[in-house]
Amino acid sequence: MTETASHTPVIGAWSTKRRNSILRTAQTGTPFRTPDRRRFGPLGTSWRTPRTRLDGQSSTSTPVSRTARVPEIQEVTQRTELEENNIMELTKKVWRVFRLTPLHNFCEKKSDLQHYSKSLSSHVAAESKRGTFIDTSEPGDATVGMFSGLDVGIEDHKAVLIEIKGKARNKEVEKVISQAVLFCTDLEYNPLKPSLQSHFTYFSNMLVRGPETLSQTVQNWMEVQFDCKVVLQTFTSHELSFMAAMFTGFNEVHKPCELVYGIPTEVEGLSNIDYSTKAEDCLRLWNKIHMSESDSFTSEEAQMFMSGLEGHFYDIFHVKLNAMPLLTIGTSVAFVGRDGKLKIYSRTPENVLKVCRHLTDLALDQLKTF
């Protein structure tokens, strides 16, 4: 029996004491990325010199010029057809975004993955007998396996795919009814203390789709199996504004930029304001704001971008959108809601990975707030 199979987790053990005992007290990552400055440049190479990336060291150094990184980019980010397909499997599906604490004693050996699959299948079957899924499809067997393609940095662990098959009521055909993808993409630094990195595995995020009761069952199983905590990733108006601006700069224009603002409850007969702008117009505005050679994107640039859109709206309707909460944003790259909903529309694997990287950065910033 593997160490993972024999591990008896302590539910709710993620406390301040536990958190401080396994996380680094000081970040060893770059001082260049902050909550007001996010990575925008090439994947797997931003903020690191070629020597740092190619030697596999965990330390970071001063960013180098785009020209100096060209050979390295081609070597680090070359992907197989399977990886490309896996990346694009995340698109055109509605996900809920979660963030996680490190998983204890997670192993990716085939025998361990089989053990996890049997354990989760048994847990789902037990919940099914209790009548938990009375309003959903009948769940069947679960599988836990590795999912390559989302790991692009030296600190990234290969992603994990959890699938549960089932069939609708009175139907014979079985299909996948729930999915979960655990990942960290272009992780800037490993937040775990070096002495504990062999015992804990850090996945910054988990994307989940499927019936809510079944998704909750998977979350409960993970918290017990790996002694971790799973929390819904919600987004503030500031974070949504930042994504609306930054995603516009990913240079895709096949969908308009759509912003939805909430209306104060005092206003009767109107719940929200939908504001749609052509993607080409948004890109022109973005190009006037962002420095083309910069590998980062700042809050100041995001604010200027949003001020341009909201100012145009005010000139026409005399309504101050910046006084209202931003509820959802939609671009050619992705739709994101403040409640943690995500749908990726991007047509390029590179931009899908950049969305995942941004989610990783947000989750890493909040890791110590559990």
N, C-alpha and C positions, 0 to 999 in steps of 0.2 A: 504493500500500500504506500502510496506517495505521501510526502509530508503534507501536501495540500488536502488530501482526503482525510487525514487524521487530525487536521487542525480543527479545534472547537472554538469558534469565534465568540467574542463577548459582545453582545448586542449593546449598542450605544456607547462603545468604548472610546469613540472619537471625542475627546474632551480637550480642554485647554492644555492640560498636563500631557496628554498623549500627543497632541499637535506639536507642542514645543519640543517634545522629545525626539521627533523624527524629522522635522523640517529644519532647514538651514536657518540660522539666526540672522544671516546676512546674505543677500543675493550676490551670486558670483556672476550674474549675467551682465549684459551691457548697461552702462549708464545712459545710453542714448534713447532707449525706449522707456517712456513713462506713460501714465494715463492720458497725458496731453500730447503725446507724440507716438504714433503707431508705425509699425513696419509696413512699407508699401512696395519695396523692391523685390528682386528675384527670390524665389524660395530656396531654403536650405543654405543660403550664403549671406543673407543680410547680416550686417554688423560683424562678420567674421573675416579674417584674412584667409587667403588660400591655404597657408600653412596650418592654420588652426583647423580648418575643415578637413583637409586631406590627411593630417596626422591623427585625426580623431580625438583631439584634446577637448576638454570640457570648458576651458577658459575662453574668454572672448577678448577681442582687441579692437583697435580702431578700424572703422569701415574703410575699405579701399575703393578706388575708383571703379566705375562700371567696366572700363576697358580692361583693367587688371583682373577682373573676375571672369571674363568670358570663357577661358579654357576650363576653369573650375566649375562653372555653371553647367556646361555640357556634360561633365563627368558625373557630377553629383545628382543632377535631376533627370538623367536618362531613365525612362520607364519602359517596362514591357507592355505588350498588348493587354495582358491580363490586368495589370495595374491600371492602365488607362480605362479599361472597362469597369473596374471596380470603382474608380473615382466617379465616373459618369453615372454609376448606379445610384448615387446620392441625389441626382437631379430629378426634378419634376415629381417629387414626393413631399408630402407634408410631414414634417418632423416636429417633435418637441425637443428642445435643447436642455440638457441637464449638465451639471458640473459635479465632479466627484472628488472625494479624498482618496489618497493612495490605497491600492488594493493589497491586502496582506497575503503573502504566500501564493500569489498567482503564478502558475507555471504554464508554459505553452507546449509542453511535450504532448504527443498524441494521446498517451494514456491519461494524462491529466485532463485534456479537453474532453475525452470520452467520459471521464468521471463527472465533469461539470455537466455534460449533456444529460447523463442519467439522473443526476441530482436535481437538475432543473425540471426534467420531465416528470419526476416523482412529485416534486413540489406543485407543479401545475395540475397534475392528476388529483392530488389531495385537495387542492382548492376547488377543482371542478366538482368533486364529490360533495363538497360543502355547499354547492349551488352558487359559487361566486360569479360564474360566467353565464348566468341564466339568460341574460339579454344579449349575449354575443354568440359568435360561432363556437362550435365545440372544439376546444384545443386538443392537439395530439402531442406528438413527440417534439422535443426541443433539441437543437443542435448548437454547440458552441465551437467556433473555429476561428482561425486567423484570417485576416482580411488585409492583404497587401495593397500598397499604393498611397496610403495617407501618411506614411512615415517618410519624411524627406530630410530631416535633420539628424545630427549625430546623437542627440539626446532622445529622439523619438522611439517609442516602443511600437512594434507592429500592431495595427489595429485589430480589434476583435469583433466578430460578427455573431450575434445571437439571433436565431430564427426559431419560430414556433409554428408548426404546421397545424392545420385544422380544416374542418369543413363546416359549411353553413348548415343550419337546421334542415333536415330532410334532404340533404344533398350527399352524393356519394364521392364527388371529386374533392380530393384534399389539396390544399394550397397553403402557401405561406400567409399567415394572418397577422403576424407580429414580427417586427425586426428591431434590433438595437445594435448600434455601432459604437464601440468604445475607441477613442482615438486621442492622440495629441499630435499636432502637425507643426513642424518646425519649432519645437519647444526651445525656448531661448536658453534655459538652464534647468538642470534637474533640481527640483526644490527639496529633494530628500538628502539627508546627511549621507556622505559617502559610505559610512560604516553600515548603513541600513538599506542600501540600494539593492542588496541581494535578497532582502526579505520583503520589500515593498515594490510595487509597480505603479507608476503614476500615469493615469489616463486623465487628461484634463476635462474631457467632455464625453457625453453619451448622447447620441441621437436616437430617438425612439419613435416608432410609428406603429399604429394598430389600436385595438380597443383599449380604452383607458384602464379598465379593470385588469386586463391581461398585462398591460405595461406596468401597472402598480405591483402585480405579482412578481414580475421579473426584478423590479427594483428591490422589493423586500427580500427576495432570494439572494441578490447580490450583497446586500448589507449584512446578511447573516453569513453567507459563504466566505466573504472576503473581509469581514470586519471593517467595512467602509461606510460612508454616508453619501447618499445620492440626493441632490437638491435641484429643483427646477431653476434653470437659468433665465431670469427675467432681465429686461433691458429698460434703462431709463430713457427719457426723452433725449438727453444729451448723447447717449450711446447710439440711439437710433439715428439722430441727426448726423453723427460721425459716420455711420455706415452708409447712409444715403449719399453723403458727399464722396466718401472714399470709393464705394462701389461704382459710382459714376465714372471715376478715373480708370476703371479696368477696361475701358474702351470697347464696350459692347452696347449696341444701340437698337436691339430688336424689340424692346419693350419700353413704354414710356416710364418716366419717374412718377410714382404715385405716392402721395403723402396723405395720411388720414389723421386729422386733429380732433380731439375730444371737445365737446361743447359743455360749458358749465351747466349744472342742473337747473339753475335759475332760468335758463332759456327754454321755453316750452316749444314743443313741436319740431325740435331739431336736436339730433343726438351727436352728429359729427359733421365735419367738413372734409370732403374728398377733393384733393388738389392734384391734378394731372398735368404734366409738362412733357413735351416731346424730348426724347432721349438726346437727340442731336443738339437741341438748345441747351440742355443741361451740360453736355460735354463741352460745348463752346465756353460756357461760363466757367466750368472747372479748369479748362486749359488757360484761362486768363488769371486764375488764382494760384494754381500749383506750379512750383518750379520743376520743369521737366526732368532735370538731372537728379532730383532729390529721391533718396530711397526711404524717406519717411513722409508721413502725412500728419499734420498738426491740428489741434483743436481750433486754432486761430483760422486756419484755412477752411475747416468745416463750418465754422461760424460765418465766415465771409460768404461761403457757398449758400448756406441756408438763408442768410440775410438777403442775398440777391433774389432768391425765389420768393421769399415771404414779402420782400419789398415790392416786387412786381404785383403780387396778389393784392397788396394794400392799395397800390396805385389804381387798381381797377375796382375793387369792392369796398375799400376803406375798412377792412377787417384786419386786426393785428393777430396774425397766426402765432407769433412768438409769445403771446400771452396765454396760449392754450397748450395742453399736453399733447405731444406727438404719440399716437397710438400704434401706427404701423407705417412701414416704408416699403416701397416696391421699386426695384430697378431691373434692368436687363440681366443683372447678375443674381439677385435674390430678393425674396420677400421676407421681412422680419417683423414680428409683432412683439409688443412689450410683454406679452404673456409667455414668451419663449417659443412661439411658433416660427418655423423656418421652412421655406421652400426655395430651393436653388434652381434658377433658370439658366445659368451660364452654359454656354456651348463649348467652353474650353476647359480641359482638365486643370490647366494652370490657375484659372480664376476660381474654380471650385476649391482647390487647395488653399488659395489665399483667403477664401471665406473661412475655411477650417482653421487656418493659422490665426485669424483674427479672433475666432471663438476661443482658441487655445490661450491667446494672450489675455483675454478678458477673464477666463476662468483662473489662470495662474495668478492674476492680480488679486483675486478674491479668495484664494486658497486658505489664507490665514484668518478668514472671517467666519469659518464654519463654527 
